[in-house]
Amino acid sequence: MTASPLAPGWLAHPEDANALAPTVWPASATRDAAGAIRVAGASLTDLAAEFGTPLYVVDEAEVRHRAVAVRDAFDRAFAAVGSSAHVYYAGKAFLCTTVARWVVEEGLRIDVASGGELAVALAAGVDASVLGFHGNNKSLAEIDRAVDLGVGAIVLDSVVEIDRVAAAAERHGRVQAVRLRINSGVHASTHEYLATAREDQKFGIPLADAPGVVAAIRTHPSLRFLGLHSHIGSQIFESAGFAEAARRLLAVHAELLAGGEVPELNLGGGFGIAYTSADVVTPIEQIAADFARVVSTECEALGIPVPVVAIEPGRVIVGPSTVTLYEVGTTKDVVVDGADVRKYVSVDGGMSDNIRPALYGADYTVRLANRTSDADPALVRIAGKHCESGDIVVHADYLPGDVTPGDLVAVPATGAYCWSLASNYNYLGRPAVVAVRDGAARVIVRRETEADLLSRDVGVTA
C-alpha cells in the first residue's frame, strides 16, 4: 500500500497502523495481549467502561517525571554558571487541585492568569508565595486579592497596572514583588496565535520603554522590582528566538542595575512537544544548557552577575502525559475529487473537548484503543459531533481500514490546552479527567452532567 494522495506531506504511510510512536505517547503506553492500549498499567477499554467517553486519561507518574526533569535540568544548568532557576508550571495548560499538588510537591512554582486559576491553586493548598500572576487585563479585584494573599510575583503587563498594584500593596501593608513584561520584538517560529512577542499584539510593553517604566515602578515604596519578563510564544522547537530575546533583555537588564537591584530575569518558555511522529523535540537538558550558556556568555560580556532565571516551560510537563479516549459513532467514506477516498470517523466528542485543531489547525495522532487489526491502513479524519464542518479532532492519520462504530480511539498529547479550553458547545458536558498510576485509576475532575448544565439557567423550574 502507498500513501494516500490526500495525506499531508509530513504524514508517512505506516508499516503498522497499530504502533504507538514513543515520542508522542506517554512512556507507559503499551498494548496488552488483547490489543488494548494500556496507560500506566490501566486498560483504556476498562476505563471507558467504568468512566465513559470522552475521557481524559492522565498518567500521574509521567507528569511528575516531567516536572522533575525540567526542574533538575535547569537547576544543574544554572548552578554550573553560578546562579539558580525557578520553574513555573503553566496553570493555563491544565489546572486542577490534584495536578497543582503534584507539581508543587515536585518542586515547581505555578503561573496563574486569572482569579479562577488563583482560586484553584489556593484550594489545592499551594502557598501563595510560589505563585506568579500573569494577565494583560487583571481586574482590580484580582490584583487586590493577589496582593492580600501574598502572591510571590505579579507580572505587570502595562503602565496602568503599576499604580493599581502599588495602591493594593499600600492598602494591605505589603511590599509586592513585581516583574515587567517586555515585548522583545522577537518573532517566534510558531502559529500566529501562539506568538506573544510580536510588535502588534496585546502583551507587554516595548523593550525601549523599559527603563522609564522601571523607574516609575521604583518610585513606589510598596513595590519591589524583581526583573524583566519575556515570553516569545508557545509550542516552539527552535532555540534561536529564546537566545535573541535573552540578549535583548540582558542589555536592558544591565542598564537597570545602575538604578537598583534586578535579582531575576524571566525568559518564559513555551517549549514544543510532539503531537505527531513528524515533530522533532529538543531534549529539555539541551534547552536548559543552551539557556544557561547564552545567559552566562552575555552577562560576562556585559560585566554583570548572572541573575536568577525564571522559566515557564509550558505544555511540556502535562501535554504528553494525557490521552483522550473516544467512542466511534459512525464512519463514512467520502470520495474527494472523484477519485480518492477519505474515511470520516465521527466520535462522541470534538471541538468542545479539543478546540486546538479548529483554532490553530493543530495536528494530532490517533490509534485504535480497544484492539489491533491487520486490515490495510486507511487515511482517516477524526470528526466531532458538533454542528461545524471545522469540528475536527485529527485532520489526518492512518487507522486500520476496518475501524467501525463501537470501536474506541485514543488521541495522545492532549494534556495541555484541551480540557482548559473545553466548552459546552451544543450543550455537551465537559469530560471527566481520570488519573492513572500503577494500574489504578481515580477521577480527579468529574464529568459534567445535564444537571450541571441546567444549574445556572435561572429559567429552569423546579
Kinemage of the C-alpha trace (Angstrom):
@kinemage 1
@onewidth
@group {chain A} dominant
@subgroup {mainchain}
@vectorlist {calphas} color= white
{ca met a 1} P 0.000 0.000 0.000
{ca thr a 2} L 1.135 3.537 -0.723
{ca ala a 3} L 0.342 6.841 0.943
{ca ser a 4} L -2.991 8.392 0.088
{ca pro a 5} L -2.694 11.399 -2.261
{ca leu a 6} L -4.966 13.196 0.224
{ca ala a 7} L -2.456 12.808 3.052
{ca pro a 8} L -0.349 15.840 4.034
{ca gly a 9} L 3.295 15.680 3.065
{ca trp a 10} L 4.546 15.142 6.611
{ca leu a 11} L 2.340 12.068 7.213
{ca ala a 12} L 4.095 8.851 6.260
{ca his a 13} L 2.142 5.746 5.341
{ca pro a 14} L 2.599 3.436 8.376
{ca glu a 15} L 4.092 -0.006 8.261
{ca asp a 16} L 1.845 -0.765 11.236
{ca ala a 17} L -1.243 1.339 11.902
{ca asn a 18} L -1.409 -0.116 15.416
{ca ala a 19} L 2.049 1.076 16.519
{ca leu a 20} L 2.370 3.700 19.263
{ca ala a 21} L 5.053 6.261 18.423
{ca pro a 22} L 7.159 6.604 21.602
{ca thr a 23} L 7.783 10.317 21.054
{ca val a 24} L 4.047 11.057 21.073
{ca trp a 25} L 2.506 8.688 23.624
{ca pro a 26} L 3.125 8.564 27.386
{ca ala a 27} L 6.166 6.444 28.157
{ca ser a 28} L 3.918 3.923 29.916
{ca ala a 29} L 1.662 3.360 26.879
{ca thr a 30} L 1.670 -0.253 25.683
{ca arg a 31} L -0.709 -2.768 24.138
{ca asp a 32} L -1.791 -5.816 26.128
{ca ala a 33} L -2.325 -9.355 24.848
{ca ala a 34} L -5.845 -8.430 23.674
{ca gly a 35} L -4.511 -5.469 21.707
{ca ala a 36} L -5.977 -2.821 24.044
{ca ile a 37} L -3.857 0.207 24.883
{ca arg a 38} L -2.781 0.483 28.492
{ca val a 39} L -1.530 3.694 30.113
{ca ala a 40} L 0.268 3.382 33.448
{ca gly a 41} L -0.953 -0.203 33.569
{ca ala a 42} L -4.636 0.715 33.175
{ca ser a 43} L -6.597 -0.609 30.185
{ca leu a 44} L -8.250 2.151 28.192
{ca thr a 45} L -11.036 -0.298 27.363
{ca asp a 46} L -11.718 -0.803 31.071
{ca leu a 47} L -11.529 2.928 31.742
{ca ala a 48} L -14.093 3.631 29.026
{ca ala a 49} L -16.428 1.026 30.509
{ca glu a 50} L -16.071 2.438 34.023
{ca phe a 51} L -15.928 6.185 33.404
{ca gly a 52} L -17.487 6.675 29.974
{ca thr a 53} L -16.239 8.652 26.977
{ca pro a 54} L -14.958 11.132 26.018
{ca leu a 55} L -12.393 10.773 28.768
{ca tyr a 56} L -9.093 12.467 29.519
{ca val a 57} L -6.618 9.930 30.960
{ca val a 58} L -3.616 11.465 32.767
{ca asp a 59} L -0.529 9.437 33.647
{ca glu a 60} L 0.400 10.791 37.082
{ca ala a 61} L 3.924 9.387 37.053
{ca glu a 62} L 4.557 10.979 33.650
{ca val a 63} L 3.517 14.425 34.930
{ca arg a 64} L 5.719 14.075 37.992
{ca his a 65} L 8.653 12.731 35.974
{ca arg a 66} L 8.462 15.589 33.508
{ca ala a 67} L 8.220 18.170 36.283
{ca val a 68} L 11.332 16.760 37.939
{ca ala a 69} L 13.189 16.516 34.633
{ca val a 70} L 12.598 20.194 33.838
{ca arg a 71} L 13.435 21.309 37.368
{ca asp a 72} L 16.636 19.262 37.543
{ca ala a 73} L 17.791 20.283 34.069
{ca phe a 74} L 17.543 23.991 34.801
{ca asp a 75} L 18.911 23.614 38.333
{ca arg a 76} L 22.014 21.879 37.002
{ca ala a 77} L 22.491 24.191 34.052
{ca phe a 78} L 22.309 27.411 36.047
{ca ala a 79} L 24.225 26.071 39.050
{ca ala a 80} L 27.053 25.450 36.576
{ca val a 81} L 27.140 29.184 35.746
{ca gly a 82} L 26.875 30.343 39.367
{ca ser a 83} L 23.167 31.007 39.563
{ca ser a 84} L 19.838 29.214 40.025
{ca ala a 85} L 16.463 28.844 38.328
{ca his a 86} L 12.768 28.934 39.218
{ca val a 87} L 10.440 26.781 37.106
{ca tyr a 88} L 6.770 27.763 36.828
{ca tyr a 89} L 4.139 25.247 35.822
{ca ala a 90} L 1.640 26.724 33.330
{ca gly a 91} L -1.711 26.693 35.070
{ca lys a 92} L -3.343 27.781 31.820
{ca ala a 93} L -2.320 24.499 30.156
{ca phe a 94} L -4.273 22.365 32.613
{ca leu a 95} L -5.077 23.057 36.232
{ca cys a 96} L -6.983 21.201 38.877
{ca thr a 97} L -6.221 20.855 42.564
{ca thr a 98} L -4.686 17.398 42.174
{ca val a 99} L -2.263 18.418 39.427
{ca ala a 100} L -1.381 21.599 41.321
{ca arg a 101} L -0.363 19.459 44.289
{ca trp a 102} L 1.690 17.140 42.083
{ca val a 103} L 3.817 19.874 40.543
{ca val a 104} L 4.391 21.752 43.795
{ca glu a 105} L 5.384 18.510 45.518
{ca glu a 106} L 7.978 18.078 42.761
{ca gly a 107} L 9.498 21.491 43.432
{ca leu a 108} L 7.819 23.694 40.830
{ca arg a 109} L 6.047 27.002 41.185
{ca ile a 110} L 2.761 27.762 39.403
{ca asp a 111} L 1.861 30.523 36.984
{ca val a 112} L -1.775 31.633 37.147
{ca ala a 113} L -3.512 34.112 34.848
{ca ser a 114} L -6.905 34.757 36.417
{ca gly a 115} L -8.763 34.844 39.691
{ca gly a 116} L -10.176 31.422 38.880
{ca glu a 117} L -6.765 29.831 38.368
{ca leu a 118} L -5.619 31.507 41.577
{ca ala a 119} L -8.609 30.028 43.401
{ca val a 120} L -7.790 26.509 42.171
{ca ala a 121} L -4.167 26.784 43.309
{ca leu a 122} L -5.245 28.037 46.721
{ca ala a 123} L -7.874 25.291 47.030
{ca ala a 124} L -5.052 22.807 46.428
{ca gly a 125} L -3.244 24.209 49.453
{ca val a 126} L -0.491 25.833 47.384
{ca asp a 127} L 1.312 28.601 49.261
{ca ala a 128} L 0.666 31.917 47.519
{ca ser a 129} L 4.357 32.776 47.739
{ca val a 130} L 5.176 30.249 44.971
{ca leu a 131} L 2.602 31.660 42.566
{ca gly a 132} L 3.178 34.088 39.713
{ca phe a 133} L 0.195 36.106 38.487
{ca his a 134} L 0.016 36.938 34.774
{ca gly a 135} L -2.552 38.621 32.566
{ca asn a 136} L -2.901 41.622 30.284
{ca asn a 137} L -6.101 42.853 31.971
{ca lys a 138} L -6.132 41.849 35.621
{ca ser a 139} L -9.185 43.233 37.356
{ca leu a 140} L -8.864 45.462 40.396
{ca ala a 141} L -10.418 42.672 42.454
{ca glu a 142} L -7.900 40.127 41.149
{ca ile a 143} L -4.987 42.435 41.916
{ca asp a 144} L -6.290 43.207 45.387
{ca arg a 145} L -6.784 39.537 46.223
{ca ala a 146} L -3.386 38.519 44.861
{ca val a 147} L -1.618 41.196 46.899
{ca asp a 148} L -3.623 40.437 50.031
{ca leu a 149} L -2.740 36.737 49.784
{ca gly a 150} L 0.964 37.398 49.294
{ca val a 151} L 1.357 36.113 45.741
{ca gly a 152} L 5.057 35.709 45.065
{ca ala a 153} L 5.203 37.846 41.927
{ca ile a 154} L 2.774 39.859 39.849
{ca val a 155} L 3.701 40.399 36.219
{ca leu a 156} L 2.928 43.989 35.231
{ca asp a 157} L 1.660 43.960 31.666
{ca ser a 158} L 1.078 47.689 31.206
{ca val a 159} L 1.937 51.038 32.743
{ca val a 160} L -1.635 51.264 34.047
{ca glu a 161} L -1.024 48.319 36.361
{ca ile a 162} L 1.830 49.996 38.241
{ca asp a 163} L -0.414 52.317 40.230
{ca arg a 164} L -3.074 49.632 40.663
{ca val a 165} L -0.697 47.108 42.200
{ca ala a 166} L 1.090 49.767 44.253
{ca ala a 167} L -2.206 51.019 45.683
{ca ala a 168} L -3.286 47.491 46.606
{ca ala a 169} L 0.050 46.845 48.298
{ca glu a 170} L -0.260 50.051 50.310
{ca arg a 171} L -3.778 49.093 51.435
{ca his a 172} L -2.577 45.733 52.677
{ca gly a 173} L 0.679 46.965 54.172
{ca arg a 174} L 2.785 44.863 51.853
{ca val a 175} L 5.748 45.291 49.572
{ca gln a 176} L 4.662 43.452 46.439
{ca ala a 177} L 7.258 41.843 44.178
{ca val a 178} L 6.623 42.581 40.506
{ca arg a 179} L 8.075 41.709 37.125
{ca leu a 180} L 7.657 43.805 33.989
{ca arg a 181} L 6.532 42.020 30.859
{ca ile a 182} L 8.529 43.084 27.837
{ca asn a 183} L 7.571 42.816 24.197
{ca ser a 184} L 11.001 41.909 22.869
{ca gly a 185} L 10.033 42.016 19.200
{ca val a 186} L 11.422 38.513 18.673
{ca his a 187} L 9.267 36.614 16.202
{ca ala a 188} L 8.949 33.030 17.401
{ca ser a 189} L 8.574 30.254 14.834
{ca thr a 190} L 5.087 29.137 15.801
{ca his a 191} L 1.442 29.703 14.905
{ca glu a 192} L 0.457 33.374 14.719
{ca tyr a 193} L -1.963 32.980 17.641
{ca leu a 194} L 0.813 31.464 19.798
{ca ala a 195} L 3.442 34.138 19.123
{ca thr a 196} L 3.331 36.567 22.039
{ca ala a 197} L 6.242 38.961 21.496
{ca arg a 198} L 5.472 40.454 18.101
{ca glu a 199} L 5.034 44.193 17.999
{ca asp a 200} L 1.352 44.295 17.031
{ca gln a 201} L -0.273 42.320 19.852
{ca lys a 202} L -1.701 42.808 23.313
{ca phe a 203} L 1.029 41.639 25.691
{ca gly a 204} L 3.735 43.672 27.396
{ca ile a 205} L 5.465 46.957 26.706
{ca pro a 206} L 8.144 47.770 24.108
{ca leu a 207} L 11.674 46.982 25.226
{ca ala a 208} L 12.760 50.557 24.547
{ca asp a 209} L 10.243 51.804 27.129
{ca ala a 210} L 11.505 49.532 29.906
{ca pro a 211} L 13.965 51.917 31.627
{ca gly a 212} L 11.339 54.620 32.042
{ca val a 213} L 8.675 52.191 33.226
{ca val a 214} L 11.039 50.560 35.725
{ca ala a 215} L 11.928 53.999 37.041
{ca ala a 216} L 8.215 54.589 37.634
{ca ile a 217} L 7.919 51.251 39.450
{ca arg a 218} L 10.825 52.175 41.707
{ca thr a 219} L 9.106 55.378 42.851
{ca his a 220} L 6.600 53.231 44.773
{ca pro a 221} L 7.854 52.034 48.181
{ca ser a 222} L 5.145 49.366 48.120
{ca leu a 223} L 6.664 47.665 45.049
{ca arg a 224} L 9.824 45.604 44.694
{ca phe a 225} L 11.093 45.235 41.149
{ca leu a 226} L 12.291 41.680 40.505
{ca gly a 227} L 13.203 41.969 36.853
{ca leu a 228} L 12.092 41.827 33.260
{ca his a 229} L 9.845 39.151 31.852
{ca ser a 230} L 9.757 37.843 28.289
{ca his a 231} L 7.554 35.251 26.640
{ca ile a 232} L 8.006 34.911 22.896
{ca gly a 233} L 5.357 32.252 22.310
{ca ser a 234} L 4.261 28.668 22.740
{ca gln a 235} L 4.911 25.301 21.038
{ca ile a 236} L 8.402 26.442 19.990
{ca phe a 237} L 11.010 23.908 18.832
{ca glu a 238} L 13.976 26.053 17.834
{ca ser a 239} L 16.168 27.913 20.343
{ca ala a 240} L 17.341 30.901 18.284
{ca gly a 241} L 14.369 33.023 19.324
{ca phe a 242} L 14.995 32.429 23.026
{ca ala a 243} L 18.666 33.301 22.618
{ca glu a 244} L 17.901 36.548 20.813
{ca ala a 245} L 15.281 37.523 23.403
{ca ala a 246} L 17.789 36.850 26.193
{ca arg a 247} L 20.407 39.042 24.538
{ca arg a 248} L 17.978 41.926 24.085
{ca leu a 249} L 16.657 41.719 27.633
{ca leu a 250} L 20.064 41.364 29.269
{ca ala a 251} L 21.295 44.549 27.625
{ca val a 252} L 18.458 46.435 29.301
{ca his a 253} L 18.849 44.381 32.497
{ca ala a 254} L 22.446 45.609 32.739
{ca glu a 255} L 21.313 49.208 32.262
{ca leu a 256} L 18.690 48.833 35.008
{ca leu a 257} L 21.281 47.629 37.544
{ca ala a 258} L 22.588 51.184 37.746
{ca gly a 259} L 19.332 52.242 39.384
{ca gly a 260} L 18.862 49.395 41.862
{ca glu a 261} L 18.687 45.665 42.297
{ca val a 262} L 17.440 43.429 39.491
{ca pro a 263} L 17.691 39.964 41.024
{ca glu a 264} L 15.833 37.967 38.376
{ca leu a 265} L 15.220 37.567 34.681
{ca asn a 266} L 12.184 35.642 33.421
{ca leu a 267} L 12.815 34.236 29.942
{ca gly a 268} L 9.464 32.488 29.563
{ca gly a 269} L 9.499 29.223 27.675
{ca gly a 270} L 6.642 27.596 25.812
{ca phe a 271} L 8.733 24.659 24.634
{ca gly a 272} L 7.248 22.391 21.972
{ca ile a 273} L 6.054 18.814 22.305
{ca ala a 274} L 5.469 16.067 19.734
{ca tyr a 275} L 1.865 15.780 18.573
{ca thr a 276} L 2.810 13.587 15.623
{ca ser a 277} L 5.804 11.431 14.741
{ca ala a 278} L 6.932 14.202 12.374
{ca asp a 279} L 7.595 16.575 15.285
{ca val a 280} L 11.233 16.602 16.432
{ca val a 281} L 11.554 17.725 20.032
{ca thr a 282} L 14.706 19.163 21.597
{ca pro a 283} L 15.612 17.382 24.858
{ca ile a 284} L 14.956 19.545 27.912
{ca glu a 285} L 18.564 19.067 29.069
{ca gln a 286} L 19.805 20.657 25.853
{ca ile a 287} L 17.312 23.522 26.158
{ca ala a 288} L 18.454 24.234 29.721
{ca ala a 289} L 22.129 24.083 28.755
{ca asp a 290} L 21.516 26.444 25.822
{ca phe a 291} L 19.684 28.927 28.051
{ca ala a 292} L 22.461 28.892 30.653
{ca arg a 293} L 25.185 29.239 28.025
{ca val a 294} L 23.546 32.231 26.334
{ca val a 295} L 22.754 33.991 29.610
{ca ser a 296} L 26.179 33.432 31.154
{ca thr a 297} L 28.042 34.428 27.976
{ca glu a 298} L 26.010 37.596 27.614
{ca cys a 299} L 26.399 38.505 31.297
{ca glu a 300} L 30.140 38.025 31.075
{ca ala a 301} L 30.290 40.304 28.041
{ca leu a 302} L 28.233 42.930 29.881
{ca gly a 303} L 30.267 42.583 33.077
{ca ile a 304} L 27.281 41.739 35.266
{ca pro a 305} L 26.434 38.779 37.522
{ca val a 306} L 24.184 36.048 36.203
{ca pro a 307} L 20.701 36.698 37.624
{ca val a 308} L 18.315 34.097 38.952
{ca val a 309} L 16.444 32.911 35.867
{ca ala a 310} L 12.733 32.082 35.886
{ca ile a 311} L 11.413 29.651 33.283
{ca glu a 312} L 7.864 28.879 32.146
{ca pro a 313} L 8.235 25.648 30.159
{ca gly a 314} L 4.544 25.484 29.254
{ca arg a 315} L 2.944 22.343 27.870
{ca val a 316} L 5.993 20.062 28.123
{ca ile a 317} L 5.056 18.895 31.612
{ca val a 318} L 1.391 17.995 31.252
{ca gly a 319} L 0.848 17.846 27.482
{ca pro a 320} L 2.440 14.462 26.669
{ca ser a 321} L 1.048 12.874 29.855
{ca thr a 322} L -2.552 12.668 28.687
{ca val a 323} L -4.599 10.650 26.215
{ca thr a 324} L -8.183 11.459 25.221
{ca leu a 325} L -10.414 8.461 24.696
{ca tyr a 326} L -13.460 8.483 22.389
{ca glu a 327} L -16.040 6.012 21.126
{ca val a 328} L -16.637 5.801 17.391
{ca gly a 329} L -20.256 6.541 16.436
{ca thr a 330} L -20.267 6.496 12.628
{ca thr a 331} L -17.837 6.017 9.755
{ca lys a 332} L -18.232 7.373 6.245
{ca asp a 333} L -16.090 7.007 3.120
{ca val a 334} L -16.022 10.303 1.233
{ca val a 335} L -14.779 10.422 -2.367
{ca val a 336} L -12.675 13.533 -2.957
{ca asp a 337} L -12.165 14.989 -6.447
{ca gly a 338} L -13.906 11.975 -7.940
{ca ala a 339} L -11.085 9.561 -7.209
{ca asp a 340} L -9.546 9.395 -3.738
{ca val a 341} L -11.249 8.286 -0.540
{ca arg a 342} L -11.024 9.834 2.888
{ca lys a 343} L -12.677 7.919 5.717
{ca tyr a 344} L -14.515 10.170 8.187
{ca val a 345} L -14.664 8.634 11.650
{ca ser a 346} L -17.067 10.516 13.919
{ca val a 347} L -16.623 10.332 17.674
{ca asp a 348} L -18.621 11.327 20.740
{ca gly a 349} L -16.594 14.460 21.487
{ca gly a 350} L -14.947 17.064 19.295
{ca met a 351} L -14.183 20.750 19.426
{ca ser a 352} L -15.822 21.019 22.845
{ca asp a 353} L -13.012 18.921 24.347
{ca asn a 354} L -10.206 19.824 21.903
{ca ile a 355} L -10.553 23.155 20.126
{ca arg a 356} L -6.913 23.305 19.012
{ca pro a 357} L -7.380 21.745 15.542
{ca ala a 358} L -10.169 24.220 14.762
{ca leu a 359} L -8.387 27.163 16.388
{ca tyr a 360} L -4.800 26.615 15.216
{ca gly a 361} L -5.033 23.890 12.605
{ca ala a 362} L -3.188 21.712 15.112
{ca asp a 363} L -2.318 18.154 14.092
{ca tyr a 364} L -2.769 15.081 16.279
{ca thr a 365} L -2.244 11.331 16.130
{ca val a 366} L -4.942 8.666 16.597
{ca arg a 367} L -4.932 4.922 17.227
{ca leu a 368} L -7.490 2.216 17.846
{ca ala a 369} L -7.559 1.789 21.611
{ca asn a 370} L -9.619 -1.370 22.182
{ca arg a 371} L -7.947 -3.729 19.701
{ca thr a 372} L -5.396 -4.168 16.952
{ca ser a 373} L -6.135 -5.065 13.348
{ca asp a 374} L -4.313 -6.433 10.312
{ca ala a 375} L -6.592 -4.531 7.928
{ca asp a 376} L -4.881 -2.260 5.423
{ca pro a 377} L -4.329 1.268 6.760
{ca ala a 378} L -6.894 3.828 5.626
{ca leu a 379} L -6.475 7.605 5.687
{ca val a 380} L -8.923 8.884 8.291
{ca arg a 381} L -10.188 12.182 9.591
{ca ile a 382} L -11.490 12.057 13.158
{ca ala a 383} L -14.539 14.313 13.298
{ca gly a 384} L -16.513 15.512 16.287
{ca lys a 385} L -20.282 15.582 16.752
{ca his a 386} L -20.745 19.359 16.761
{ca cys a 387} L -22.627 21.453 14.209
{ca glu a 388} L -19.484 22.767 12.497
{ca ser a 389} L -17.683 21.409 9.455
{ca gly a 390} L -14.482 22.541 11.157
{ca asp a 391} L -15.179 20.274 14.121
{ca ile a 392} L -12.152 18.051 13.561
{ca val a 393} L -10.082 16.296 16.224
{ca val a 394} L -7.475 14.719 13.931
{ca his a 395} L -7.114 16.151 10.434
{ca ala a 396} L -5.168 13.234 9.010
{ca asp a 397} L -3.783 9.925 10.194
{ca tyr a 398} L -3.993 6.262 9.290
{ca leu a 399} L -6.118 3.696 11.107
{ca pro a 400} L -6.845 0.091 10.166
{ca gly a 401} L -9.473 0.267 7.439
{ca asp a 402} L -11.906 -1.878 9.421
{ca val a 403} L -12.443 0.794 12.116
{ca thr a 404} L -16.112 0.533 12.945
{ca pro a 405} L -18.840 2.022 15.138
{ca gly a 406} L -18.317 0.985 18.743
{ca asp a 407} L -14.533 0.974 18.498
{ca leu a 408} L -12.554 3.105 20.905
{ca val a 409} L -9.950 5.523 19.549
{ca ala a 410} L -7.313 7.342 21.560
{ca val a 411} L -5.647 10.667 20.779
{ca pro a 412} L -2.365 11.277 22.657
{ca ala a 413} L -0.651 14.507 23.763
{ca thr a 414} L -3.909 16.136 24.890
{ca gly a 415} L -2.886 17.214 28.387
{ca ala a 416} L -2.381 20.871 27.524
{ca tyr a 417} L -4.958 23.346 26.236
{ca cys a 418} L -7.664 20.730 25.710
{ca trp a 419} L -9.556 20.432 28.990
{ca ser a 420} L -8.601 24.019 29.849
{ca leu a 421} L -10.146 25.292 26.586
{ca ala a 422} L -13.135 22.952 26.731
{ca ser a 423} L -16.628 24.337 26.206
{ca asn a 424} L -20.276 23.338 26.403
{ca tyr a 425} L -20.952 23.925 22.719
{ca asn a 426} L -24.180 22.176 21.672
{ca tyr a 427} L -24.705 21.670 25.419
{ca leu a 428} L -22.231 18.844 25.739
{ca gly a 429} L -20.912 18.356 29.242
{ca arg a 430} L -17.165 18.575 29.603
{ca pro a 431} L -15.467 15.173 30.001
{ca ala a 432} L -14.094 13.696 33.193
{ca val a 433} L -10.376 13.633 33.906
{ca val a 434} L -9.013 10.375 35.308
{ca ala a 435} L -5.540 9.972 36.793
{ca val a 436} L -3.871 6.590 36.384
{ca arg a 437} L -0.917 5.166 38.249
{ca asp a 438} L 0.312 1.605 38.765
{ca gly a 439} L -2.804 0.193 37.116
{ca ala a 440} L -5.225 2.088 39.351
{ca ala a 441} L -7.496 4.946 38.243
{ca arg a 442} L -9.270 7.713 40.078
{ca val a 443} L -11.374 10.650 38.932
{ca ile a 444} L -9.693 13.991 39.565
{ca val a 445} L -12.271 16.108 37.696
{ca arg a 446} L -15.753 14.643 37.393
{ca arg a 447} L -17.782 14.629 34.203
{ca glu a 448} L -20.307 17.445 33.772
{ca thr a 449} L -23.907 16.290 33.771
{ca glu a 450} L -27.010 17.761 32.181
{ca ala a 451} L -27.990 18.866 35.680
{ca asp a 452} L -24.739 20.847 35.843
{ca leu a 453} L -25.530 22.483 32.520
{ca leu a 454} L -29.014 23.465 33.670
{ca ser a 455} L -27.970 24.590 37.140
{ca arg a 456} L -27.110 28.124 36.039
{ca asp a 457} L -30.177 28.611 33.858
{ca val a 458} L -32.493 30.710 36.029
{ca gly a 459} L -35.444 29.920 33.791
{ca val a 460} L -35.447 26.266 34.799
{ca thr a 461} L -38.405 25.473 37.050
{ca ala a 462} L -38.294 23.052 39.943
